[in-house]
């Protein structure tokens, strides 16, 4: 039902910043938690960050804590991932996803976007 489109990826030098955006359409948004995931070449998809339906709760994988910030604008049906102090190991395709359950922020996500490439050079 929900269609997600990521944008904002690109090439950046280590220590630089990028802001990813994920625009939702074709379904409800404001009642669902949202998440960001990433997948590097040859590696499994990994969780990066998630945010509750009302934006009051956020969680991050340890490797990005203090560097990445997830936020959302329900009026614009958009979720963001601000990435600062980027490292080469952050290089991956980044995907956004919507929670499978309204209001509840768990580990079950669906309706994945197409992904946006983030490349961090050393």
Secondary structure, DSSP 4 states (H G I P E B T S, - for coil): --EEEEE--EEEETT--EEEEEEEESS--TTEEEEEEEE-TTS--EEEEEE-TTS--EEE-GGGTTTEEEEEETTTTEEEEEE-S--GGG-EEEEEEEEEEES---S-EES----EEEEEE-
